[in-house]
Amino acid sequence: MRASLRRRLSGASAGSESLSLAVLGVGNIGTVHLGSALAMDDVTVVAAADAVAENRQRAEKMGVPRTYDDYAALLESESPDAAVVALPPFLHAEAVERAAEAGVDVFVEKPLARTVEEAEAMLEAADEAGIRVGVDHTLRYQPDVVGVKEAYEEGRIGRVPFASMVRINDDPFGRPPVEDAPPSWRLDPDAVGGGALLELGVHCFDVLEWLFGDLEVRDAQVDATLDLPLEDAATVSLRAPETETAISLHCGTYQWEDLPEVNTRLALQGVTGTIENEEYLPENFYASAATSALGNVASRFTGDDPDVYGPTFYYRAHYDALADFAEAILADEAPPVDGETGKRTLELAETAYELAGRNGGADGDGDSEADGDGADSLEVMH
């Protein structure tokens, strides 16, 4: 884990004013971003917007001075330096365009957009307005993934002929038994753009290109194990020409009763050994979380800087990603994970969808109307 981001952020912006920030969307991930921003010394949260009254009330309790029920109204009434776009995917394009009109830099939750075409329009609007676009691809900030990259770049295992990556989750329903239905947009192909391949795959594409350079999608298959209009499983075969690495990627949103402690598995099979992300996890994940949580509580009384989101390193990765974006904006530089990076992951996803469609989607027989699930969803999504 890097040194205190509070100190790092403060040092990077010495002599600069605080970055004023608005949060557009204060649902699940928006609340994570809000908590991160509130913990940063050189970031001041000036407002938040959400259509749900309960979410606005939560933001107010967390210390946000002004809340709005419409993000457009916030952008018209406030003058933040930057905004976090944590809205559903179908609102990303409009929100970025509104922010561009207001001259507000944006940090957009992934996926950046639903399609490459939509992303291109967003980035064109941003470029014309002179605003910067960052994307929340946080997997590259997790300490286990960082550890893999550092070991690989040090040459610990030499050339890597083969790599594999698996990422799973339990969205959109959560662990069984399911008590509450997800918001309707979560199961709407037009609203979200895609299923597991888009929701989880873009994270993986980002990490794999971060490791190996430009990727080529060689083959893909999607599947729907539930009677839904979105795929909940996807397997993609890739190749990295620069390093001559063959890569197998699998993403799935499964209804497991118990998810593993870490829902990403990354393995690099090198000519002199293997690197796995499990090597860089805390020895006892939950014990480490408890220790960190107690330390945060104690810091409230001692006045020390808390280890922000230490108990859940997923949240700490979100913190690091937003901190890097804020640091770049304060320094008048391009974000390290920018809009072009976000668009690139969509290009890889769209290529995978096209190949899966040729392979017959969920059926494997080329008949996209066979059972109305995975393959049929490709026609709706793209």
C-alpha positions as CSV (number, residue, x, y, z in Angstrom):
1,M,0.0,0.0,0.0
2,R,1.3,3.4,-0.9
3,A,2.1,6.1,1.7
4,S,-0.7,8.3,3.1
5,L,-2.7,9.6,0.2
6,R,-3.7,12.6,2.3
7,R,0.0,13.6,2.5
8,R,0.7,12.7,-1.1
9,L,-2.3,14.7,-2.4
10,S,-1.4,17.7,-0.2
11,G,2.2,17.6,-1.3
12,A,1.3,17.4,-5.0
13,S,-0.9,20.5,-4.9
14,A,1.1,22.7,-2.6
15,G,0.1,26.3,-3.3
16,S,-3.1,25.3,-5.0
17,E,-6.6,25.8,-3.8
18,S,-8.8,22.8,-2.8
19,L,-10.5,21.0,-5.6
20,S,-14.2,21.6,-5.4
21,L,-16.1,18.4,-6.2
22,A,-19.7,17.4,-6.9
23,V,-21.0,13.8,-6.8
24,L,-23.7,13.0,-9.4
25,G,-25.4,9.9,-8.1
26,V,-25.2,8.8,-4.5
27,G,-26.3,5.2,-4.7
28,N,-24.0,2.3,-3.8
29,I,-20.8,3.2,-5.7
30,G,-21.6,6.9,-5.5
31,T,-21.5,6.7,-1.7
32,V,-18.1,5.0,-1.9
33,H,-16.8,7.9,-4.1
34,L,-18.4,10.4,-1.7
35,G,-16.7,8.8,1.3
36,S,-13.4,8.9,-0.5
37,A,-13.7,12.5,-1.5
38,L,-14.7,13.6,2.0
39,A,-11.5,11.9,3.4
40,M,-9.2,13.9,1.1
41,D,-7.6,17.1,2.5
42,D,-7.4,18.9,-0.8
43,V,-10.8,18.0,-2.1
44,T,-14.0,19.8,-0.9
45,V,-17.3,18.2,-1.7
46,V,-19.7,21.1,-2.4
47,A,-22.9,19.2,-3.5
48,A,-24.4,15.9,-4.5
49,A,-27.4,14.9,-6.6
50,D,-29.6,11.9,-6.6
51,A,-33.2,11.3,-7.6
52,V,-33.8,9.1,-4.5
53,A,-34.6,11.1,-1.4
54,E,-33.0,8.4,0.9
55,N,-29.7,8.7,-1.0
56,R,-29.8,12.5,-0.7
57,Q,-30.4,12.2,3.1
58,R,-27.5,9.8,3.4
59,A,-25.2,12.3,1.6
60,E,-26.4,15.1,3.9
61,K,-25.6,13.0,7.0
62,M,-22.2,12.4,5.6
63,G,-21.6,16.1,5.5
64,V,-22.5,17.3,2.0
65,P,-23.7,20.9,2.4
66,R,-26.2,20.9,-0.5
67,T,-28.1,18.2,-2.3
68,Y,-30.3,18.2,-5.5
69,D,-32.8,15.8,-6.9
70,D,-31.5,16.4,-10.4
71,Y,-27.8,16.4,-11.5
72,A,-28.6,18.9,-14.3
73,A,-29.9,21.4,-11.7
74,L,-26.8,20.9,-9.6
75,L,-24.5,21.7,-12.6
76,E,-26.6,24.8,-13.3
77,S,-26.6,26.0,-9.7
78,E,-23.1,25.1,-8.6
79,S,-19.6,25.8,-10.0
80,P,-17.5,22.8,-9.0
81,D,-14.1,22.2,-10.5
82,A,-14.9,18.5,-11.1
83,A,-17.8,16.0,-10.8
84,V,-18.0,12.3,-10.1
85,V,-20.5,10.7,-12.5
86,A,-21.8,7.7,-10.6
87,L,-25.1,7.5,-12.4
88,P,-26.6,4.4,-14.3
89,P,-24.7,3.9,-17.6
90,F,-27.6,5.2,-19.7
91,L,-27.1,8.6,-18.1
92,H,-23.3,8.8,-18.5
93,A,-23.3,10.5,-21.9
94,E,-25.8,13.2,-21.0
95,A,-24.1,13.9,-17.7
96,V,-20.7,14.3,-19.3
97,E,-22.2,16.5,-22.0
98,R,-23.8,18.7,-19.3
99,A,-20.6,18.9,-17.4
100,A,-18.8,19.9,-20.6
101,E,-21.2,22.7,-21.1
102,A,-20.5,23.8,-17.5
103,G,-16.7,23.5,-18.0
104,V,-16.5,20.8,-15.3
105,D,-14.0,18.0,-15.4
106,V,-15.5,14.5,-14.8
107,F,-14.5,11.2,-13.1
108,V,-16.9,8.6,-14.6
109,E,-17.8,5.3,-13.1
110,K,-17.1,2.4,-15.5
111,P,-18.1,1.4,-18.0
112,L,-17.5,4.9,-19.5
113,A,-20.4,4.4,-21.9
114,R,-22.7,1.7,-23.3
115,T,-21.1,1.6,-26.7
116,V,-18.0,2.8,-28.4
117,E,-20.1,5.2,-30.5
118,E,-21.5,6.7,-27.4
119,A,-18.1,7.0,-25.8
120,E,-16.7,8.8,-28.9
121,A,-19.5,11.4,-28.7
122,M,-18.8,12.0,-25.0
123,L,-15.1,12.4,-25.6
124,E,-15.7,14.7,-28.6
125,A,-17.9,16.9,-26.4
126,A,-15.3,16.9,-23.6
127,D,-12.5,17.8,-26.1
128,E,-14.5,20.7,-27.6
129,A,-15.2,22.1,-24.1
130,G,-11.6,21.5,-22.9
131,I,-12.6,19.4,-19.9
132,R,-10.8,16.2,-18.8
133,V,-12.3,12.8,-18.4
134,G,-11.1,10.2,-16.0
135,V,-12.6,6.7,-15.6
136,D,-12.9,4.6,-12.5
137,H,-11.0,1.5,-13.6
138,T,-10.0,0.5,-10.0
139,L,-8.8,-3.0,-10.5
140,R,-5.3,-1.7,-11.4
141,Y,-5.2,0.0,-8.0
142,Q,-5.8,-3.1,-5.9
143,P,-2.6,-4.1,-4.1
144,D,-2.7,-7.7,-5.3
145,V,-2.9,-6.6,-8.9
146,V,-0.2,-4.0,-8.4
147,G,2.0,-6.7,-6.8
148,V,1.6,-8.9,-9.9
149,K,2.5,-6.0,-12.2
150,E,5.6,-5.0,-10.2
151,A,6.9,-8.6,-10.0
152,Y,6.3,-9.1,-13.8
153,E,8.1,-5.9,-14.7
154,E,11.0,-6.9,-12.4
155,G,11.4,-9.9,-14.7
156,R,10.8,-12.4,-11.9
157,I,9.4,-15.0,-14.2
158,G,10.8,-13.9,-17.6
159,R,8.6,-14.0,-20.7
160,V,4.9,-14.9,-20.1
161,P,3.5,-17.2,-22.8
162,F,0.2,-17.6,-21.1
163,A,-1.9,-15.7,-18.6
164,S,-5.4,-16.3,-17.2
165,M,-7.9,-14.0,-15.4
166,V,-11.2,-14.7,-13.7
167,R,-13.5,-12.1,-12.2
168,I,-16.9,-12.9,-10.6
169,N,-19.6,-11.1,-8.7
170,D,-23.1,-11.7,-7.5
171,D,-24.8,-8.7,-9.2
172,P,-27.5,-7.8,-9.8
173,F,-29.3,-9.8,-7.2
174,G,-26.8,-10.3,-4.4
175,R,-26.4,-13.5,-2.4
176,P,-29.3,-15.8,-2.1
177,P,-31.9,-15.8,-0.8
178,V,-32.7,-12.6,-2.8
179,E,-35.0,-10.3,-0.8
180,D,-35.2,-7.2,-2.9
181,A,-35.4,-6.8,-6.6
182,P,-32.7,-4.7,-8.2
183,P,-33.5,-1.4,-9.8
184,S,-35.3,-2.0,-13.1
185,W,-32.5,-0.4,-15.1
186,R,-30.0,-3.1,-13.9
187,L,-31.8,-5.7,-16.0
188,D,-32.5,-3.5,-19.0
189,P,-30.0,-4.2,-21.9
190,D,-30.6,-0.7,-23.4
191,A,-29.9,1.0,-20.0
192,V,-26.7,-0.8,-19.1
193,G,-25.3,-1.8,-22.5
194,G,-24.4,-5.4,-21.6
195,G,-24.2,-8.0,-18.9
196,A,-21.1,-9.7,-17.2
197,L,-18.8,-9.0,-20.2
198,L,-19.4,-5.3,-20.0
199,E,-19.9,-4.9,-16.2
200,L,-16.8,-7.0,-15.2
201,G,-14.9,-7.5,-18.5
202,V,-14.0,-3.9,-19.0
203,H,-12.0,-4.0,-15.7
204,C,-10.1,-7.0,-16.9
205,F,-9.4,-5.6,-20.3
206,D,-8.0,-2.5,-18.6
207,V,-5.7,-4.6,-16.4
208,L,-4.5,-6.9,-19.1
209,E,-3.6,-4.1,-21.5
210,W,-1.9,-2.3,-18.5
211,L,0.2,-5.5,-18.2
212,F,0.8,-6.6,-21.7
213,G,0.0,-3.7,-24.1
214,D,-2.6,-3.8,-26.9
215,L,-4.8,-6.9,-27.0
216,E,-6.4,-8.8,-29.8
217,V,-9.7,-10.6,-29.2
218,R,-9.4,-14.0,-30.8
219,D,-12.6,-15.7,-29.7
220,A,-15.5,-15.2,-27.3
221,Q,-18.6,-17.0,-25.9
222,V,-21.4,-15.7,-23.7
223,D,-24.0,-17.6,-21.7
224,A,-27.1,-16.8,-19.7
225,T,-27.8,-19.3,-16.9
226,L,-30.8,-17.3,-15.7
227,D,-33.9,-16.3,-17.8
228,L,-32.7,-12.7,-18.3
229,P,-32.0,-10.5,-21.3
230,L,-28.4,-10.1,-20.3
231,E,-25.5,-12.6,-20.3
232,D,-24.2,-13.6,-16.9
233,A,-21.1,-15.4,-18.1
234,A,-18.5,-14.7,-20.7
235,T,-15.3,-16.3,-21.8
236,V,-12.8,-14.5,-24.0
237,S,-9.6,-15.6,-25.7
238,L,-7.1,-12.9,-26.3
239,R,-3.5,-12.4,-27.5
240,A,-1.0,-9.7,-26.7
241,P,1.2,-9.3,-29.8
242,E,3.9,-7.2,-28.1
243,T,4.7,-9.9,-25.5
244,E,3.3,-12.9,-27.5
245,T,1.1,-13.8,-24.6
246,A,-2.0,-15.9,-25.0
247,I,-4.7,-15.0,-22.4
248,S,-7.9,-16.7,-21.2
249,L,-10.5,-14.4,-19.5
250,H,-13.7,-15.4,-17.8
251,C,-16.3,-13.1,-16.2
252,G,-19.4,-14.2,-14.4
253,T,-22.2,-12.9,-12.2
254,Y,-23.2,-16.0,-10.3
255,Q,-25.6,-16.5,-7.4
256,W,-23.1,-18.1,-5.0
257,E,-24.1,-18.3,-1.4
258,D,-20.5,-17.2,-0.4
259,L,-18.3,-15.2,-2.6
260,P,-14.5,-15.7,-2.2
261,E,-12.6,-13.1,-0.1
262,V,-11.2,-11.7,-3.4
263,N,-13.3,-12.1,-6.5
264,T,-10.4,-11.7,-9.0
265,R,-7.9,-14.4,-9.9
266,L,-4.9,-13.4,-12.0
267,A,-2.1,-15.8,-13.0
268,L,0.9,-15.2,-15.2
269,Q,2.6,-18.4,-16.4
270,G,6.2,-17.4,-17.2
271,V,9.1,-19.4,-18.6
272,T,10.8,-19.4,-15.2
273,G,7.9,-19.4,-12.8
274,T,4.3,-18.3,-12.0
275,I,3.0,-15.1,-10.4
276,E,-0.5,-15.1,-8.9
277,N,-2.4,-12.2,-7.3
278,E,-3.1,-14.3,-4.2
279,E,0.6,-13.9,-3.3
280,Y,0.0,-10.2,-2.6
281,L,-3.1,-10.5,-0.4
282,P,-3.1,-10.1,3.4
283,E,-2.2,-13.4,5.1
284,N,-5.6,-13.4,6.9
285,F,-7.9,-11.2,4.9
286,Y,-10.6,-10.7,7.6
287,A,-8.1,-10.5,10.5
288,S,-6.3,-7.7,8.6
289,A,-9.6,-6.0,8.0
290,A,-10.5,-6.1,11.7
291,T,-7.1,-4.7,12.8
292,S,-7.4,-1.9,10.3
293,A,-10.9,-1.0,11.4
294,L,-9.8,-0.8,15.0
295,G,-6.9,1.4,14.0
296,N,-9.3,3.8,12.2
297,V,-11.5,4.0,15.3
298,A,-8.4,4.8,17.5
299,S,-7.2,7.5,15.1
300,R,-10.4,9.5,15.8
301,F,-9.1,9.9,19.4
302,T,-5.4,10.3,18.7
303,G,-5.8,12.7,15.8
304,D,-3.8,10.6,13.4
305,D,-4.7,10.2,9.8
306,P,-6.9,7.0,9.4
307,D,-6.1,4.3,6.9
308,V,-9.0,5.2,4.7
309,Y,-11.0,2.2,3.6
310,G,-8.3,-0.1,4.9
311,P,-10.7,-2.7,6.1
312,T,-12.0,-3.3,2.6
313,F,-9.2,-2.9,0.1
314,Y,-11.8,-2.8,-2.7
315,Y,-12.9,0.6,-1.4
316,R,-9.3,1.7,-0.9
317,A,-8.7,1.1,-4.6
318,H,-11.6,3.4,-5.4
319,Y,-10.0,5.9,-3.1
320,D,-6.7,5.7,-4.9
321,A,-8.3,6.0,-8.3
322,L,-10.2,9.2,-7.3
323,A,-7.1,10.6,-5.6
324,D,-5.0,10.1,-8.7
325,F,-7.7,11.9,-10.7
326,A,-7.9,14.8,-8.2
327,E,-4.2,15.1,-8.2
328,A,-4.0,15.3,-12.0
329,I,-6.7,18.0,-12.1
330,L,-5.1,20.1,-9.4
331,A,-1.8,19.8,-11.3
332,D,-3.5,20.7,-14.6
333,E,-2.6,17.3,-16.1
334,A,-4.5,14.6,-17.9
335,P,-5.9,11.9,-15.6
336,P,-3.8,8.7,-15.5
337,V,-6.8,6.6,-16.5
338,D,-8.5,8.8,-19.1
339,G,-11.5,8.6,-21.4
340,E,-9.5,7.0,-24.2
341,T,-8.6,4.2,-21.8
342,G,-12.3,3.8,-21.0
343,K,-13.2,3.8,-24.7
344,R,-10.6,1.2,-25.5
345,T,-12.1,-1.3,-23.0
346,L,-15.4,-0.8,-24.8
347,E,-13.8,-1.6,-28.2
348,L,-12.5,-4.9,-26.8
349,A,-15.9,-5.7,-25.3
350,E,-17.7,-4.9,-28.6
351,T,-15.3,-7.1,-30.5
352,A,-16.0,-10.0,-28.1
353,Y,-19.7,-9.5,-28.4
354,E,-19.4,-9.7,-32.2
355,L,-17.4,-12.9,-32.0
356,A,-19.8,-14.4,-29.5
357,G,-22.7,-13.6,-31.9
358,R,-20.9,-15.4,-34.7
359,N,-20.4,-18.4,-32.4
360,G,-24.1,-18.6,-31.6
361,G,-24.0,-16.7,-28.3
362,A,-25.4,-18.8,-25.5
363,D,-26.5,-21.7,-27.7
364,G,-23.4,-22.3,-29.8
365,D,-25.5,-23.2,-32.8
366,G,-25.7,-19.9,-34.5
367,D,-29.5,-19.5,-33.9
368,S,-29.9,-16.3,-32.0
369,E,-33.6,-16.9,-31.5
370,A,-33.3,-20.3,-30.0
371,D,-34.1,-19.6,-26.4
372,G,-34.2,-15.9,-26.0
373,D,-31.3,-15.5,-23.5
374,G,-27.6,-14.9,-24.2
375,A,-27.5,-14.8,-28.0
376,D,-30.7,-12.9,-28.4
377,S,-29.5,-10.3,-25.9
378,L,-26.6,-9.5,-28.3
379,E,-29.0,-8.1,-30.8
380,V,-30.6,-5.9,-28.2
381,M,-27.3,-4.7,-26.8
382,H,-25.4,-4.0,-29.9
